[in-house]
Amino acid sequence: MEIKVTKTANPKPIPQDESTLGFGLKFTDHMFLMDWYDDKGWTDARIVPYGPIEIDPASTVLHYALEIFEGLKAYRTAEGKIQLFRPYENAKRFNRSAARFSMPEIPEEDFVQAVKALVDVDSEWVPKGFGTSLYIRPFMFADMIDLALHYVKHYRFIIIVSPSGSYYSEGLNPVKIMIEDEDVRAVRGGTGFTKCGGNYAASQRAGDRAMAKGYSQVLWLDGVERKYIEEVGAMNIMFKIDGVVVTPSTAEGSILQGITRKSILELLRHKGIPCEERKVSVDELMDAARTGRLEEAFGCGTAAVISPVGVLAYKDEVYDINGGKIGETSQMLYDTLTGIQWGKLEDEMGWVVPVK
Ligand SMILES: *Cc1c(COP(=O)(O)O)cnc(C)c1O
């Protein structure tokens, strides 16, 4: 794929104080765009100065939410090399999401090439500290001026990148989560397995309610029986029960197939630590919590890597997990994954891809 690069004439100052970066708040000098037309396919791949895009008020995406996205990071190693973590997995998942919405797919090589090219143009924006990264947000949406939603003839694909601070600037503090028993996020046959804006829209109310009660996230139950554990807001969930790491199976299609989740399962199997992907009922989980067999619980995803759960609530029951502290398996997984991502540990699994 040929990418036309137009550099900005007015570069912004690169933030020097990495402790104030936050997450997804600041954006670099450039962005990647390309368009898809039904008669041309993907065309006009370009990197241009970052800035607002023009969108017609009748545009499909604003009315019918035809939008999907991805999330990955570029990491700077202590030697100054810039690398990605399993970007082909993001490309594959993007295409699985696209297929669900009848959107055009992007060849994996082109997806990764676009990510690399943009990170390379803005490479000075990749922060330096351990735990900091350049967050990469590819997304695609339908852009037709036609309120009757017919076959979509124009899609836009854009990548923006954002220097982000360490998720754990104040240490790996366990979070409080609440099992949601009213709203559901996804159903069998729906869009739960995709990374789409609509899933987040459907989650917003329960998230706000949980916040108001002092919890930071909700843990979703399945949308059919409200009996089986699915995942957290934007993370997959894992439990250590009686020494075995257990995580809900993604076979039903209502849970997002996280790349962090997949990597953790591969690491556990590689290290010979017992783990299971299967249905986990809320009854089983609460029984394990009640009887002290729930040794650890943690969310996992690109943003936080591992997010230990210190408090778990369901209806009127509230339990502390591992005394509200991070457990040894969670800590080991955090150290191993971040070690590979930031280049402190040897990449035995072959997961790291240099930007150039
Ligand atoms: C992105 C996401 C995850 C985590 O996926 P990773 O590939 O590990 O970042 C989990 N659940 C939802 C709903 C997500 O959107």
The ligand as an SDF file (V2000), in Angstrom:
LIG
                    3D

 15 15  0  0  0  0  0  0  0  0999 V2000
  -10.7880   -4.0350   24.1330 C   0  0  0  0  0  0  0  0  0  0  0  0
  -11.6720   -4.7950   25.0500 C   0  0  0  0  0  0  0  0  0  0  0  0
  -11.1660   -5.8110   25.8940 C   0  0  0  0  0  0  0  0  0  0  0  0
   -9.6910   -6.1200   26.0180 C   0  0  0  0  0  0  0  0  0  0  0  0
   -9.0820   -6.5230   24.8290 O   0  0  0  0  0  0  0  0  0  0  0  0
   -7.5090   -6.3950   24.6360 P   0  0  0  0  0  0  0  0  0  0  0  0
   -7.2760   -6.8680   23.2500 O   0  0  0  0  0  0  0  0  0  0  0  0
   -6.8770   -7.2670   25.6450 O   0  0  0  0  0  0  0  0  0  0  0  0
   -7.1780   -4.9600   24.8480 O   0  0  0  0  0  0  0  0  0  0  0  0
  -12.0730   -6.5290   26.6560 C   0  0  0  0  0  0  0  0  0  0  0  0
  -13.3920   -6.2570   26.6260 N   0  0  0  0  0  0  0  0  0  0  0  0
  -13.9090   -5.2690   25.8510 C   0  0  0  0  0  0  0  0  0  0  0  0
  -15.3700   -5.0320   25.8580 C   0  0  0  0  0  0  0  0  0  0  0  0
  -13.0670   -4.5180   25.0410 C   0  0  0  0  0  0  0  0  0  0  0  0
  -13.5760   -3.5410   24.2800 O   0  0  0  0  0  0  0  0  0  0  0  0
  1  2  1  0
  2  3  1  0
  2 14  2  0
  3  4  1  0
  3 10  2  0
  4  5  1  0
  5  6  1  0
  6  7  2  0
  6  8  1  0
  6  9  1  0
 10 11  1  0
 11 12  2  0
 12 13  1  0
 12 14  1  0
 14 15  1  0
M  END
$$$$
